Amino acid sequence: MPIYRYIALNRNGKEEKGIIDASNPQAARKVLRAKNLYVRELVQDREKKERELFPFLTKILYRVPRRDVALFVRQLGTLLSAGLSLPNALANIIDQTENEYLKKAIIQIRSDAIEGTALSECFRKQEAIFPPIYYNLISVGEKTGIYDQSLINLADLEDRNLAMVNKVTTTLMYPVIMLFLLGAIAIFLLAYVFPQIKQLFAQLNAELPLVTRIVMGVSDLLTTPLYLLGLIAVIAGLVYAFIRWKSTPDGRTTYEKTMLKIPFAGTLIRKAVLARFTRNLAVMLANRVQLTVALQIVARVVNHSIFEKEILIALDRIKEGSKMTDSLRDSSIASQMMLGMMAAGEASDQVPEMMERIASVLEGDVDAAIMRFSTVLEPAMMVIMGATIALLMVSIMLPLYNLTKAMQV
């Protein structure tokens, strides 16, 4: 069913904007009139055509925050468990959804559901927002008659993933702010203060030490338009080249291998990847998804090309009859602790429960590592900021001290 954008006036003469699904423009106007809205403009939404024309811009232009996705899935699971029919539950959520692109997806899901499409297939059609794990868990839930619980489990999974991302983001926010302030202070001194001091030194015919000449050279770079444009062009070119290189399979693999070798960051990345792997696998196995299917999906969810390849290799071994623990034994990512607990879970036939415990342990380790990193980072950033400002001050004071000393002689 087509989706239309509208601009209308309500009873109080206030302008309202929104989207609505209807079979044709006349039906859309009729629905809006029933809501006491006077339609001023009504056009068919072009998002679907734009997605087809510009697929590479889809994630940027039509981004839906995962927090909104988690809220929607939880609301849907709660309403269904309360006894509401699927179309009515979706209609209630549509009215409360603020994100425009998620709202369009829910409208389309409702339209497909009314036409008789299974809910899992409705979600599958919106793969840009809902990854394959949604289709598989809901599909299993439909067969067992508990897909409302599957939806709530998916919401819990989204919340846990978000919590981990938010912790990392919060920890990195402090150094980003400090670096921004440091950069602003340094640019102010180099672009406005140092040119005036340079003129003073030139008038006094002072001999400048090496550190001062270096700082003055950077100042000239920032105050000469041609040099500045060249510097910006070089930096932009390097960033673009890095992004293009990282987007290639070989570049991404090399980048991830390098990150894993960094002492602290490598350990943190490895544990975060394993926590995502075990948490997603635990949810899927607990919802009775076959192990081979679950591993195929989780391989994409971990968002790490090296571990993804290792999971797919392990999957082939499992299909040949190997146990999951033995299949992952050669992994460069999987830890001995995880493999040991997985082996215990396989021996006791409690793999989902053991995966849940492993995920909890790894997430606890990630939390502790982030706290340690944050504790060390704050004084380190203060030292870096102080050292940079001190360097700039020394480059000014040293020639002044030399001039004063020469005058005394």
Long-range contacts (C-beta under 8 A, 24 or more apart in sequence): 1-107, 1-108, 1-111, 2-44, 2-45, 3-44, 3-45, 3-47, 3-104, 3-107, 3-108, 4-28, 4-42, 4-43, 4-44, 4-45, 5-41, 5-42, 5-43, 5-44, 5-45, 6-32, 6-37, 6-39, 6-41, 6-42, 7-39, 7-40, 7-41, 7-42, 8-32, 8-37, 8-38, 8-39, 8-40, 9-37, 9-38, 9-40, 10-36, 10-37, 10-38, 11-36, 15-40, 19-45, 19-100, 19-103, 19-104, 19-107, 21-107, 21-108, 21-110, 21-111, 45-104, 47-101, 47-104, 51-128, 58-128, 59-128, 62-101, 62-128, 63-101, 64-99, 64-101, 64-102, 64-105, 64-129, 65-99, 66-158, 66-161, 66-162, 67-158, 67-162, 68-97, 68-98, 68-99, 68-102, 69-102, 69-129, 69-130, 69-158, 70-155, 70-158, 70-159, 70-162, 71-155, 72-97, 72-102, 72-106, 73-134, 73-151, 73-152, 73-154, 73-155, 73-158, 74-151, 74-152, 74-155, 76-148, 76-151, 77-148, 77-149, 77-150, 77-151, 77-152, 77-154, 77-155, 78-148, 78-152, 80-147, 80-148, 80-151, 81-148, 81-149, 81-152, 86-110, 86-113, 86-119, 87-113, 87-114, 101-129, 102-129, 105-129, 105-130, 118-142, 119-147, 120-147, 131-297, 131-300, 131-301, 132-297, 132-300, 133-157, 133-280, 133-283, 133-284, 133-297, 133-298, 133-301, 136-284, 136-289, 136-293, 136-294, 136-297, 137-283, 137-284, 137-287, 137-289, 140-287, 140-288, 140-289, 141-287, 144-288, 150-287, 153-283, 153-286, 153-287, 154-283, 156-283, 157-279, 157-280, 157-283, 160-279, 160-363, 161-276, 161-279, 164-272, 164-275, 164-276, 164-363, 164-366, 167-366, 167-367, 167-370, 168-272, 168-370, 171-370, 171-373, 171-374, 171-377, 174-374, 174-377, 174-378, 174-381, 175-377, 175-381, 178-381, 178-382, 178-384, 178-385, 179-381, 181-385, 182-384, 182-385, 182-388, 182-389, 185-389, 186-388, 186-392, 187-222, 189-392, 190-215, 190-218, 190-219, 190-222, 190-223, 190-392, 191-219, 191-222, 191-223, 194-219, 194-396, 195-219, 195-223, 197-396, 201-399, 204-403, 206-399, 206-402, 206-403, 207-399, 207-402, 208-399, 209-395, 209-398, 209-399, 209-402, 211-391, 211-394, 211-395, 211-398, 212-395, 212-396, 212-398, 212-399, 214-395, 215-391, 215-392, 215-395, 216-395, 249-305, 252-305, 253-305, 253-306, 256-304, 256-305, 256-306, 257-306, 260-306, 260-332, 260-333, 264-369, 264-373, 267-369, 268-366, 268-369, 268-370, 268-373, 269-304, 270-333, 270-335, 271-335, 271-362, 271-365, 271-366, 271-369, 272-362, 272-366, 273-302, 273-303, 273-304, 273-307, 273-333, 274-333, 274-334, 274-335, 274-338, 274-358, 274-362, 275-359, 275-362, 275-363, 275-366, 276-301, 276-302, 276-303, 277-301, 277-302, 277-307, 277-311, 278-338, 278-355, 278-356, 278-358, 278-359, 278-362, 279-355, 279-356, 279-359, 279-363, 281-355, 282-352, 282-353, 282-355, 282-356, 282-358, 282-359, 285-351, 285-352, 285-355, 286-352, 286-356, 291-318, 291-324, 291-351, 292-318, 292-319, 304-333, 306-332, 306-333, 307-331, 307-333, 310-334, 324-351, 337-361, 338-362
